[in-house]
């Protein structure tokens, strides 16, 4: 089967015949050419896009690496600073320990004998971590040595510390003496077995000597009571407190705050009731208050 194409002009006529098979083949070839040409262009564009995406990822990775480098530098500087602080602290503790030891008539060798220094077993590959471990252990050792020295110092001055003297308050006034007086509740004459020191609610109540707390809590008539045993048969009591700042078994030093002044128990106003007990019997605290 053939297809005839006729073109007519004023003076000429053109006629050409072509078979349908040839026309179809030409059409298919043309379509294939256009498709291949189009696909090639799209492929190049996709490759360019992939290259640009890869370049963008490389740039982001470079930025991440730079940020990581900066963070690592900061952490390293912080670590070095921490090591310097630990070294300074260790030197300070060492000087303090030597000073206390000298005051007690001890030598550096005597001080080291308390807690011998040993090399840590858990050494690591990182020299900075090893340095930190050694410093930390050194600090632990020096802290233990200072604690033992503190115990020695307390024992060295225990006689002076355990001697009763002074008032159980830092500020305030003596409002009631030891001896017979009119009971503030009944009006009848009764024995007052201590001294009353008046002041403001919440003022510190002070231990008049070093000792061990043998009572810290409620007791009938006393309200919130602190009782301290000082040795040699001496005990002191501090009553009517608002709150207590020590517990049974605590070791207290002379002048340490043990409670806050209050108005608890059998009391008519804010004050601390102070007793001195010698060999189980209340005695007049006044001579000890003025003792130096």
C-alpha positions in Angstrom: 0.0 0.0 0.0 1.3 3.4 -1.0 0.5 6.9 0.1 0.7 9.6 -2.6 1.5 13.2 -1.7 0.7 15.9 -4.3 2.0 19.5 -4.1 0.6 22.0 -6.8 1.8 25.4 -7.6 1.1 28.0 -10.4 3.4 26.5 -12.9 4.4 23.2 -11.3 3.0 20.1 -9.7 4.9 17.8 -7.5 3.8 14.3 -6.8 5.6 11.8 -4.6 4.5 8.3 -3.6 5.7 6.6 -0.4 4.8 3.3 1.0 3.0 3.1 4.4 5.8 0.8 5.8 8.4 3.4 4.9 6.4 6.2 6.6 5.9 4.2 9.7 9.6 3.3 9.9 10.5 6.9 9.5 8.1 8.0 12.2 9.4 5.4 14.7 13.0 6.3 14.0 12.2 10.0 14.6 10.5 9.2 17.9 13.4 7.1 19.1 15.8 9.9 18.2 13.8 12.5 20.1 13.4 10.2 23.1 17.2 9.4 23.2 18.0 13.1 22.8 15.6 14.0 25.7 16.8 11.2 28.0 20.5 12.2 27.5 19.8 15.8 28.6 17.8 14.6 31.7 20.6 12.2 32.7 23.2 15.0 32.6 21.0 17.2 34.7 20.6 14.4 37.2 24.3 13.8 37.4 24.9 17.5 38.0 22.3 17.5 40.8 24.0 14.5 42.4 27.4 16.2 42.3 26.0 19.3 43.8 24.3 17.3 46.6 27.5 15.4 47.3 29.4 18.7 47.5 26.8 20.1 49.9 27.2 17.0 52.1 30.9 17.4 52.1 30.6 21.0 53.2 28.2 20.1 56.0 30.7 17.4 57.1 33.5 19.9 57.1 31.4 22.2 59.3 30.6 19.4 61.7 34.3 18.4 61.9 35.2 22.1 62.6 32.5 22.4 65.3 33.7 19.1 66.9 37.3 20.4 66.9 36.2 23.6 68.7 34.2 21.6 71.3 37.1 19.3 71.9 39.5 22.2 72.3 37.1 23.8 74.9 36.8 20.5 76.8 40.5 20.0 76.8 41.1 23.5 78.1 38.5 22.9 80.8 40.1 19.6 81.7 43.5 21.3 82.0 42.0 24.1 84.1 40.4 21.4 86.4 43.8 19.7 86.8 45.4 23.1 87.8 42.6 23.7 90.4 43.1 20.3 91.9 46.9 20.8 92.0 46.4 24.2 93.8 43.9 22.6 96.2 46.3 19.7 97.0 49.1 22.2 97.6 46.9 24.2 100.0 45.8 21.1 101.9 49.4 20.0 102.1 50.6 23.3 103.5 47.7 23.4 106.0 48.4 19.8 107.2 52.1 20.6 107.7 51.2 23.8 109.6 48.9 21.9 112.0 51.4 19.0 112.3 54.2 21.5 113.2 52.0 23.1 115.9 51.5 19.7 117.4 55.2 19.0 117.3 55.0 16.5 114.5 57.2 16.1 111.4 56.2 15.5 107.8 57.1 11.8 108.2 54.8 11.5 111.2 52.0 13.0 109.0 52.6 10.6 106.2 52.5 7.7 108.6 48.8 8.4 109.3 47.7 7.7 105.7 50.5 6.4 103.5 50.4 7.6 99.9 50.3 4.9 97.2 50.3 4.9 93.4 46.9 4.1 92.0 46.5 0.7 90.3 43.9 1.8 87.7 46.3 3.6 85.4 45.0 4.4 81.9 46.5 5.2 78.5 45.4 8.8 78.7 48.1 10.9 80.6 45.6 13.5 81.5 43.3 11.0 83.1 46.2 9.5 85.0 47.2 12.9 86.3 43.6 13.5 87.4 43.5 10.1 89.2 46.7 10.8 91.0 45.6 14.3 92.1 42.2 12.9 93.2 43.9 10.2 95.3 46.3 12.8 96.8 43.3 14.9 97.8 41.6 12.0 99.4 44.8 11.1 101.4 45.3 14.7 102.5 41.6 15.0 103.6 42.0 11.8 105.7 45.2 13.2 107.2 43.5 16.5 108.1 40.6 14.7 109.7 43.0 12.8 111.9 44.9 15.9 112.7 41.6 17.6 113.7 40.9 14.8 116.1 44.4 15.2 117.6 43.9 19.0 117.9 40.6 18.5 119.7 42.3 16.0 122.0 45.2 18.4 122.5 42.9 21.1 123.7 40.2 18.9 125.3 40.9 20.1 128.8 40.6 23.7 127.9 37.5 23.1 125.8 35.7 21.0 128.5 36.0 23.6 131.2 32.6 25.3 131.8 32.7 29.1 131.4 30.7 31.9 129.8 27.0 32.4 129.0 24.9 30.1 126.9 23.9 33.1 124.6 25.7 35.6 122.5 23.3 38.4 123.3 20.6 38.9 125.8 20.3 39.3 129.6 20.1 37.3 132.8 16.4 37.4 133.7 16.2 34.9 136.6 18.7 33.5 139.1 19.3 30.1 140.7 17.5 29.6 144.1 14.1 30.1 145.7 11.6 32.3 143.9 7.9 32.8 143.2 6.8 30.3 140.6 5.5 32.2 137.6 2.6 29.8 137.1 1.4 29.2 140.7 2.8 32.2 142.5 4.1 29.9 145.3 7.7 29.8 146.4 9.6 27.1 144.6 13.2 26.2 143.8 14.6 27.4 140.5 17.4 25.0 139.6 19.1 27.1 136.9 19.6 30.5 135.3 17.2 32.1 132.8 18.7 34.2 129.9 16.1 36.2 128.0 16.6 37.3 124.4 14.9 37.3 121.0 13.2 34.2 119.5 15.6 32.5 117.1 18.8 33.7 118.8 21.6 31.2 119.0 21.9 29.0 122.1 25.6 28.2 122.7 27.4 25.2 124.4 29.4 26.5 127.3 31.9 23.7 127.0 32.9 20.9 124.6 31.1 17.6 125.1 28.8 14.9 123.8 25.1 15.5 123.3 23.2 13.0 125.5 19.7 14.4 125.0 18.1 16.4 122.1 14.4 16.5 122.1 11.2 17.1 124.1 11.3 16.7 127.9 8.5 17.5 130.3 8.7 21.0 131.6 11.8 21.8 129.5 10.2 21.9 126.1 12.8 21.4 123.5 15.9 20.4 125.5 19.6 19.9 124.8 21.7 18.1 127.4 25.5 17.8 127.0 27.9 15.7 129.0 31.3 17.3 129.5 33.2 14.6 131.6 34.4 14.8 135.2 30.7 14.5 136.3 29.6 17.7 134.6 26.4 18.0 132.5 24.7 21.2 131.2 21.1 21.6 130.1 19.5 24.2 127.8 15.7 24.3 127.8 12.7 25.9 126.2 14.3 26.1 122.8 12.4 26.9 119.6 14.4 24.4 117.5 17.4 22.2 118.0 20.5 22.1 115.7 22.2 19.0 117.2 21.3 15.4 117.7 22.1 12.7 120.3 25.6 11.5 119.9 27.0 14.7 118.3 30.3 16.0 119.6 30.1 19.8 120.1 32.8 22.4 120.8 32.8 25.3 123.2 30.7 28.2 121.8 29.0 26.1 119.1 25.4 26.9 118.4 23.2 24.0 119.5 19.7 25.4 119.4 17.5 28.5 118.7 16.0 30.4 121.6 12.3 29.9 122.1 9.3 29.6 124.4 8.5 25.9 124.5 7.5 23.8 127.5 6.7 25.3 130.9 7.7 28.9 130.0 6.2 32.3 130.1 8.4 34.0 127.6 11.3 33.7 125.1 14.4 32.6 127.1 16.9 29.7 127.6 16.8 27.8 130.9 20.4 26.9 131.7 21.4 24.3 134.3 24.8 22.9 135.5 24.7 19.5 137.0 27.7 18.1 138.9 27.6 14.4 139.9 23.9 14.2 139.3 22.8 17.3 141.3 21.9 20.8 140.0 24.2 23.5 141.2 24.3 27.3 140.8 25.7 28.0 137.3 26.5 31.6 138.1 30.2 31.1 139.1 30.8 29.3 135.8 29.1 32.1 133.8 31.6 34.6 135.1 34.5 32.2 135.0 37.2 33.0 132.4 
